[in-house]
Amino acid sequence: MDADAAAALIPAGANVGMSGFTGAGHAKAVPSALARRIRAAHAAGTPFRVGVWTGASTAHELDGALAEVDGIDLRMPYQSDPVTRAHINDGSMEYVDVHLSHVAQMVREGFFGTLDVAVIEVSSITEDGRLVMSSSVGNNVSWIENADALMLEVNHWQSEEWHGLHDLYLHSTLPPHRRPLLITHAGDRIGEGSMPCPLDKVIAVVETHAPDANPAPHAPDAASEQIAGHLLELYRHEVRIGRLPAALLPLQSGVGNVTNAVLRGMLDGGWRGLTAYTEVIQESMLELLDAGVLDVASASAMTLGPEAAARFNDEVGHYRGRIVLRPQAISNHPEIVRRLGVLATNGMIEADIYGNVNSTHLMGSRMMNGIGGSGDFARNAFLSCFVSASTAKGGTISTIVPMVSHVDHTEHDVHVIITEQGIADLRGLPPRRRARLVIDNCAHPDFRAELHDYVDRATHGGAYGLQTPHLLGEALSWHQRFVETGTMRR
């Protein structure tokens, strides 16, 4: 049937599980058709909203289209769409920010209610009725297992050569009966290349022909290049002193300019035999595979700009054996991350002088995107790095503050903080020594003296205790100053 007919089968109030992970492999046609149906219902004075569950962020044609018609009641577990973000922050859309590795189990346990319908993009359906995923896996396995009804979008733009790149582990057993996940190398496989389709659940099949909607990556700015240089030097240092092997340990990295700068810096750094165990394969990681720097990459999605996606789609078979796409419950699994000794690099909104990191909320209240998989990796990585420029908003905001306005990653899960100013390696350091190092190495010079003044006054009689000295009346004053005046500067 066509997308409008399929959308007509989704009732108001339904919880809908959509395929998609960082703009890859998302449902293309049914969400837009559902948005049109919701718009018409609202014009007629009929309430109509649905819950939207995904793997991670999607694309504007899914998140944005439904948010623009006020069609989403509750969104989880992660988003990055500006319209969706605006509805979350004005209180008209509820949002549950969830560790990506936790979603499948939480859905199975019923914390979000019943999964009424799943809309899944596939690249093909085999003759014996099995589903071949496309450019992402995300929560597709969980949606297919748990949904009451299933809609399939068969995207003929996606190459049929995708078959063989996926490793679909059907993790249906619950504690205490789970089996060990026998992944000891990034390229190991523990599941199947395609998934059996429960025919009794299928209520619609919609044919599409459309690429993913990811923009081309921006060229890294100067700060990103400097941060990348610091991180690569840290890796070289760890190799020199024998804490890391010459081929490093598996790489994990969030999405963005800094990540691209780091990975592209590895093209000319003499690195060889690298592996990746991460969430997303970006263009820079594809370049490392093409150059022979990276041997294998495991992830849950291929997030590529238009030109790179078209080229990859023509050459998918060339990467068989070197790329593995898994459910996010496996790509982000804490046990595997700990076993492999992953080197994790993730972005942050701000860090405080003691090493706590806020990666989700602006000024403590306004959601940016969500925690995504950063917590899955940071808590369990061999080396957990958080990166950011030292200032934001034209220098009016310091990303190094006395106390973060929201905590996503405590000081216990943060090994290294890097800005364009330098590196603060916090491993083994008590709080007061951490504070001096973070200020001296990572804070922007315009804010450094005031941060030192804060620590000095807290340490010399102003704090309730001296293990982690804080002036409670001032700890969030920088944020309050910004809210009131538009700048953290005095």
C-alpha positions, 0 to 999 in steps of 0.5 A: 500500500502507499504511505498514506494508507499505511499511516491511516492504520496508526491510531491516535495515542499509539506508541510508534517505534521508528527505525533510524539512528543519527539520520541513517536507516530511518523510515522515509514515507510513513512519518511524513504521511502520518504528519499530514494525517495529524495536521488534518485531524488538528484542523478538524478540531480532533486531538491526535498525537503519538509516542515516538520511539527510535534508535537515536536521532533521525531526520527532519522528515521524521522528527521535524515533520511530526513535531511541526504538527504538534504530533508527538506526545512523548519522545525517546530516547534521543533527538537532535531536531531543532523543532523537536528540541523547541517543543521539548523546551517549551514543555509541549512535548515530553521527553525521556532521555535514556542511555542508548544501551538501556532502551531495548530492555526498558521497552521489553520490561514495559516502562514506556507502555505498549509498543503498538506499531513499529515502522522499519526501513529495510533494504530488501526482503529475502525469498524466505521472508527474512528482513535485511536492514539498511544503513542502521540497525538501532533498536530495530530488532527490539521493535520487531520483537516487541511491537504488536503490529509491523510496517515495513518500508522497503527502500529500493534506493538502498543497495541489496548488497547490504546483506552481510554487513549486519550482525543481528543478535536476538537478545530475547533472554532476560536475567539471570538466563543471559548468555555471555556475548562472545565479542573479543574483537571489533569484527567478531559476529555473534548473530545473523545477517538478516532477521526472521519476519513475524508475518502475523504482525505485518500490516503494511508494506510500503515501497520507497526510493530515497537516500538518507537525509544527512548533511555533508560534514563541515570542515573542522574549525581551528579549535577542533583541529587543536583539540584533535592534535591534543588527543592524538598526542595523548594517544602517542604518549600512552603508546610510548609509555606502554599503556596502549599498544601501537595499534591502540585499542578500539576507538569510539567517538561521538559525532561532530567536528572534533571527531572528524578532525581526530580521525582525519588526523590519523590518516597522516600519523603513521597509524595502522591496524586500528579498529573501531567499536562505536555507535556511528561510522562517519565519513572520516572513519570510512576514509580510514578504512579506504586508506588501510589505517582502520582494519574493521569498524563495528557500529550501529549506523552509517551516517554519511553525507549525500556524496559519500552515501551514494558512493558507499551505496555503490560499493557496499560489497567492497566493505563486507568483512570490514564493517559490522552493523549491530543493534545498539544494545550490542554496539553500546553494551557496557560489558563489551566496551569494558572487555575490549578496552575502548578508547572513548571520545565524546563531546560536552556542553561544559565541565566543572573544575572537579571533572563532572561533565554536562552533555545535555542541558544548557544552563541546567534546564534547556535540553540540547540533544540528550545523553545518547551513548556517551554514558554507555562508553564513558563509564566502561572505557579504558580511556574516557575523554570529553572534548569541547572548545573552552568557550561558546556563544562568541566567548560569552560562555566558559565551558569550564565552570565552578560547578556544572549546571546539570550532571550527566557524567560524574568525575568518576567516569571522566578520565581526560578533559580536552579543550583547544587550550590543552589536556587535563589528565585527571586519572589518579588525582584528588579533587583539589589537584584536579581543579588546578589542572583543569583551570590551568590546562583547559579554561580560556585565559579570559576566565582562568583568573576568576576560576582560580579565585573561586578555588582559593576562596573556597579552599581557605575557609569559604567551603563547608569541607576541603575534600571538594571545596565549593562556595555553594552560594556562588557555585552556579552564579556564572550560569545565573549571570548568563541567564540575567545578562547574556554573558558569564563575564563580569 
